[in-house]
């Protein structure tokens, strides 16, 4: 190899090294990725798109790990191309996760409100039966019935509070349980009424 060729090769290498040295950490992309993760979280992705949000956080963590890895490399040899691509993926995926979470949250809200209405109707039905039942039962039984209905009414208020706070999945679950309890109380009240009627009929025989 001639001296000229060696000089040319060295010059090319020097240019490449200088080009790499000009590479800057992707601060803007990092900020955009962090914003995408934060917005997904605000949209409720931790609850309403849980698996997707976990994947998003993992992708972001990998990108930050790669960035940290490059920071340990001698400054002339640092390359941020892979980091840029990884952070861009986080931004794009974060937008999709946020949209999915918002959609799932709205569906959950509708389901919670519908179940709340079902639970409320179950409680109202139980209260309507209560008046007839109390006249036909003993004092101890009356007290138990009143306590059950008080608990049901408190449960309705709790469910409504959960909906107001945006905790739709918990609200739906509690409302479903409340509805089942309300139906069970109504069944017990009807049974008590039938027994009281039976005793009354036998008394007249």
Protein Blocks (a to p, Z undefined) as FASTA:
>chain_A
ZZklmmmmmmmmmmmmmmmmmpccdfklmmmmmmmmmmmmmnopmmmmmmlmmmmmmmmm
mmmmmmmmmmmpcfklpcfklmmmmmmmmmmmmmmmmmmmmmmmmmmmmmmmmmmmmmmm
mmmmmmmmmmmmmmmccfklmmmmmmmmmmmmmmmmmmmmmmmnopamlmmmmmmmmmmm
mmmmmmmmmmmmmmmmmmmmmmmZZ
